[in-house]
C-alpha cells in the first residue's frame, strides 16, 4: 500500500492553473492608470469557487466607482507551491494562501514589505477547521481521530511539501493527541508520534493540494479524506453524497490575504489591489465566503452563520504550537517530526 503512496507523492512546485477574468491574458508588464488595470491573484485551491463569485462583484463595484475596468488573472494551486512560485518569480499582485507561514516566506524574500497583518482581522480573510470526509452512511464508522488508526483503512491527505492543508491536518492530529482527545494514545510527544505512525501507515495517496485530494476521494479512492471542513460542504452543495465528520478536537485554520509590494509597485496597480483586499474583508464578501463553507473572522458574520456549522468540543489554534515560526521547522523541515515518522512508515513497507 505504501509503495503506491510513495509513487504518488507530488513535489511539483509550478503546476500553476491560470484563468483570466475579463479579457484575454496580457503581458506581465505594468499597465498605465486609466481605463483598465490588471490584477493577478495567486490563491490556494480550496476557496476557488468563492473568489469566482467575489471577483465579478468587485469588478463591477470598482468600475462604478472609478470608471476603470479590472481584469483578473487567477492562479490556484497548493498553498506551499503557490508561495514558492511567487517567491521565485511568479508576479502575483495578491496572495490568498492557506497559512501564515507561506506569507512569511514572501516577507523573508523581501517581496512583502508592508505590515500585511494590519487589517481588521489580523491579515486573515477566512477560516475553517480540519475535518473528515467519509462515504455515504459512514460504513467504516469513523467518528474521531482514533478511528483513523484502525488497520486496513484507506486515507487521503495532501502532501505537506506542497499543500498548506496538509500542514493543518498534521498539526490537528498531533494537537488532538497531546490535548488528550485521541483514545488509546498517551497525551505527550511519544503518543502523538505513535498515532501519526499508525495513521500514516493507512495513507494511500498524498496529492499536491487539498482540492486534488478531495477530487480523488470523489472518484471513489479511499475510505476517508482528511481535509478542510469547507471542502466537504462545497462538495455536498455540488451534489456529492459523502458526509462530514468533525472530530472532537481539531485546529482552527486561518487563511491570510496580502498584497505583494514588489510586484504591485512594478505593475502600478496598488490602488486596485488594496481595494480588492478591503472588499474581501467587507461584510458583503465575508457572507459570500460563508456560503462556500468557509468560516468568517468577522464576529458579526460568524455569529449570523453559526447555525451552518456543527459545534466542536475542543477547537485550538496555531498558537498552541507557539506559531508558525516554531511549527514550520519542527514539523515540516527535512528533519522535522512529520518526515521522521514518514521515514519510519517507508522503512516498514520496505522490509
C-alpha positions in Angstrom: 0.0 0.0 0.0 2.7 2.5 1.0 4.7 1.8 -2.2 1.6 3.2 -4.0 1.7 6.3 -1.8 5.4 6.8 -2.3 4.9 6.7 -6.1 2.0 9.2 -6.0 3.8 11.8 -3.8 3.8 15.0 -5.8 6.6 17.6 -5.2 5.8 19.8 -8.2 6.1 23.5 -7.4 5.0 25.1 -10.6 1.8 23.3 -11.7 0.0 26.7 -11.9 -3.5 26.9 -13.2 -4.2 30.3 -14.7 -7.6 31.7 -15.5 -8.1 35.2 -16.9 -11.3 37.1 -15.9 -12.5 40.0 -18.1 -10.4 39.6 -21.2 -7.6 37.5 -22.7 -4.3 37.3 -20.8 -1.9 40.1 -21.4 1.7 40.8 -20.7 3.1 40.9 -17.2 4.3 44.4 -17.6 2.8 47.4 -15.7 -0.3 49.0 -17.2 -0.7 52.7 -17.1 -3.5 54.1 -14.9 -6.6 54.7 -17.0 -9.5 52.6 -18.4 -8.1 49.2 -17.5 -5.9 47.6 -14.8 -4.8 44.0 -14.3 -4.6 42.1 -11.0 -3.0 38.7 -10.6 -4.4 36.7 -7.7 -2.3 33.7 -6.5 -4.5 31.5 -4.2 -4.6 28.1 -2.7 -7.1 25.7 -4.2 -9.9 25.5 -1.7 -11.6 28.9 -2.0 -11.7 28.9 -5.8 -15.5 29.0 -6.0 -15.8 31.8 -3.5 -13.3 34.0 -5.4 -15.0 33.3 -8.7 -18.2 34.8 -7.2 -16.4 37.7 -5.5 -14.3 38.9 -8.4 -17.2 39.9 -10.7 -18.8 41.8 -7.9 -15.6 43.7 -7.2 -15.1 44.4 -10.9 -18.5 46.0 -11.2 -18.2 48.0 -8.0 -14.7 49.3 -8.9 -15.8 50.3 -12.4 -18.9 52.1 -11.0 -16.7 53.9 -8.5 -13.7 54.8 -10.7 -14.6 54.2 -14.3 -11.7 51.7 -14.5 -12.1 48.1 -15.7 -10.2 45.5 -13.6 -9.0 42.3 -15.4 -8.1 39.4 -13.1 -5.6 36.6 -13.8 -6.3 33.8 -11.3 -3.9 31.1 -10.2 -4.9 28.2 -8.0 -2.6 25.5 -6.6 -1.4 24.1 -3.2 -0.5 26.9 -0.8 3.1 25.9 -0.3 3.7 25.5 -4.0 1.9 28.8 -4.7 4.1 30.7 -2.2 7.3 29.2 -3.6 6.2 30.1 -7.1 5.7 33.7 -6.1 8.9 33.8 -4.2 10.7 32.5 -7.3 9.3 35.0 -9.8 5.6 34.4 -10.4 4.4 38.1 -10.3 1.2 37.9 -8.3 -0.2 41.1 -7.0 -2.2 39.5 -4.3 -1.7 36.2 -2.5 -4.6 34.4 -0.7 -2.9 31.4 1.0 -3.8 28.7 3.4 -1.4 29.6 6.2 0.7 32.4 7.6 4.0 30.6 7.0 3.5 30.9 3.3 3.1 34.6 3.5 6.1 34.8 5.9 8.2 33.2 3.1 7.4 36.2 0.9 8.2 38.6 3.6 11.6 36.9 4.1 12.2 37.1 0.3 11.7 40.9 0.5 8.6 40.8 -1.7 6.1 41.9 1.0 7.4 44.9 2.9 4.3 46.4 4.5 2.5 45.2 7.6 0.0 42.9 5.9 -1.4 41.9 9.4 -2.7 45.5 9.9 -6.3 44.7 8.8 -9.4 44.3 10.9 -8.8 40.6 11.3 -5.0 40.4 11.5 -4.5 39.7 7.9 -6.9 36.7 7.9 -9.6 36.6 5.2 -11.3 33.3 6.1 -11.1 30.4 8.5 -12.0 26.8 8.5 -11.3 23.6 10.6 -9.7 20.2 9.8 -12.4 17.7 9.2 -13.1 14.3 7.7 -15.0 13.4 4.5 -16.5 9.8 4.8 -18.5 7.7 2.4 -22.3 7.9 2.5 -23.7 6.2 5.6 -20.2 6.2 7.1 -19.6 2.4 6.5 -16.3 2.5 8.4 -18.0 4.1 11.5 -15.4 6.9 11.7 -16.3 9.4 14.4 -13.0 10.6 15.7 -9.2 10.7 15.3 -8.6 7.3 16.9 -10.7 5.6 14.3 -8.2 6.6 11.6 -5.5 4.2 13.0 -7.6 1.1 12.5 -5.8 -1.4 10.3 -6.8 -1.6 6.7 -8.4 1.9 6.4 -7.5 3.8 3.3 -6.9 7.5 4.0 -6.3 10.5 1.7 -4.4 13.6 2.9 -2.3 16.1 0.9 1.4 16.4 0.7 2.9 18.9 3.2 5.7 19.7 0.7 3.1 21.5 -1.5 -0.1 21.8 0.5 -1.0 24.1 3.3 -4.0 22.0 4.1 -1.7 19.0 4.7 0.2 21.1 7.3 -3.0 21.9 9.1 -4.0 18.2 9.0 -0.7 17.2 10.7 -0.9 19.8 13.4 -4.6 18.9 14.0 -3.9 15.2 14.6 -0.7 15.9 16.6 -2.5 18.5 18.8 -5.5 16.3 19.4 -3.3 13.6 20.9 -1.4 16.0 23.1 -4.6 17.6 24.3 -5.9 14.1 25.4 -8.6 13.6 22.8 -7.3 10.5 20.9 -8.3 7.4 22.8 -5.5 4.8 23.2 -2.6 7.2 22.8 -0.8 9.0 25.6 -1.1 12.8 25.6 2.5 13.5 25.0 5.0 13.7 22.1 5.6 10.0 22.2 1.9 9.2 22.0 1.4 11.8 19.2 4.3 10.2 17.1 2.8 6.8 17.7 -0.6 7.9 16.5 0.9 9.6 13.4 2.8 6.4 12.6 -0.4 4.4 12.7 -2.4 6.9 10.7 0.3 7.5 8.0 0.5 3.7 7.6 -3.1 3.9 6.3 -2.4 6.8 3.8 -2.7 5.6 0.2 -2.5 8.9 -1.7 -0.9 12.3 -1.0 -1.9 14.8 -3.6 -0.2 18.1 -4.2 -3.2 20.2 -3.0 -6.3 19.8 -0.8 -8.6 20.2 -3.8 -6.8 17.4 -5.7 -7.2 15.2 -2.6 -11.0 15.7 -2.4 -11.4 15.2 -6.1 -9.7 11.8 -5.8 -12.0 11.0 -3.0 -14.9 11.9 -5.2 -13.6 9.5 -7.8 -14.0 6.7 -5.3 -10.5 6.4 -3.9 -10.1 5.8 -0.2 -12.4 5.4 2.8 -11.8 8.8 4.3 -10.2 12.2 3.4 -8.7 14.5 6.0 -9.5 17.9 4.6 -10.9 21.4 5.2 -14.4 21.4 6.5 -15.4 23.8 3.7 -14.2 21.3 1.0 -16.8 18.8 2.3 -19.5 21.4 2.4 -18.8 22.7 -1.1 -18.8 19.2 -2.4 -22.2 18.5 -0.8 -23.5 21.7 -2.3 -22.5 20.3 -5.7 -24.3 17.1 -5.1 -21.7 14.8 -3.6 -23.1 12.3 -1.2 -20.1 12.0 1.1 -20.6 13.0 4.7 -18.8 15.4 7.1 -17.3 14.2 10.4 -15.9 16.8 12.8 -13.5 15.2 15.3 -13.8 16.0 19.0 -10.6 18.1 18.9 -9.5 20.0 15.8 -7.5 23.1 14.8 -8.7 26.4 13.5 -7.4 27.1 10.0 -6.6 30.8 9.5 -6.2 31.8 5.8 -4.3 35.1 5.1 -4.5 37.5 2.3 -1.8 40.0 1.4 -0.7 42.5 -1.2 2.8 41.7 -2.7 4.6 45.1 -2.6 7.4 44.4 -5.1 5.0 43.2 -7.9 2.3 45.7 -7.2 4.8 48.5 -7.5 6.2 47.1 -10.6 2.8 46.8 -12.2 1.5 50.2 -10.9 -1.8 48.7 -9.6 -1.6 49.3 -5.8 -4.8 51.2 -5.5 -6.9 48.5 -7.1 -5.1 45.7 -5.3 -5.7 47.4 -1.9 -9.3 47.9 -2.8 -9.8 44.3 -3.6 -8.3 43.2 -0.3 -10.6 45.7 1.5 -13.5 44.3 -0.4 -12.7 40.7 0.6 -12.7 41.8 4.2 -16.0 43.6 3.9 -19.3 42.1 5.4 -20.6 41.6 1.9 -17.7 39.5 0.8 -17.4 37.7 4.2 -21.0 36.5 3.8 -20.1 35.0 0.4 -17.2 33.1 1.9 -19.6 31.5 4.4 -21.8 30.4 1.5 -18.9 28.3 0.3 -18.4 26.6 3.7 -15.6 28.9 5.0 -15.9 30.4 8.4 -15.5 34.2 8.8 -13.1 36.0 11.1 -15.7 38.8 11.2 -17.5 38.2 14.6 -20.8 39.6 13.3 -20.8 37.5 10.1 -19.6 34.4 12.0 -22.5 34.8 14.5 -25.0 35.1 11.7 -23.7 31.9 10.1 -23.2 29.9 13.3 -26.1 27.6 12.6 -24.4 26.5 9.4 -21.6 24.7 11.3 -21.7 21.8 13.7 -20.3 22.5 17.2 -16.7 21.5 18.1 -15.8 20.4 21.6 -12.1 21.3 21.5 -11.0 23.9 18.9 -7.4 25.0 19.3 -5.2 27.4 17.2 -1.7 27.5 15.9 -0.7 29.4 19.0 -0.8 26.1 20.8 2.4 25.3 18.9 3.9 28.8 19.5 3.1 29.9 16.0 4.4 29.0 12.5 7.9 30.1 13.3 8.3 27.0 15.6 5.9 24.7 13.8 7.4 25.0 10.3 10.9 23.6 11.1 9.8 21.3 14.0 7.1 19.6 12.0 7.8 20.2 8.3 11.5 20.7 7.9 13.6 18.0 6.3 14.3 16.5 9.7 11.0 17.6 11.2 8.6 15.4 13.1 6.4 14.6 10.1 9.2 13.4 7.8 10.8 11.4 10.6 7.6 9.5 11.1 7.1 9.3 7.3 10.5 7.7 7.0 9.5 5.1 9.7 6.5 4.2 7.6 8.5 3.9 4.5 11.0 1.6 6.2 8.2 -0.6 7.5 6.9 -1.1 4.0 10.4 -1.7 2.5 11.1 -4.6 4.9 
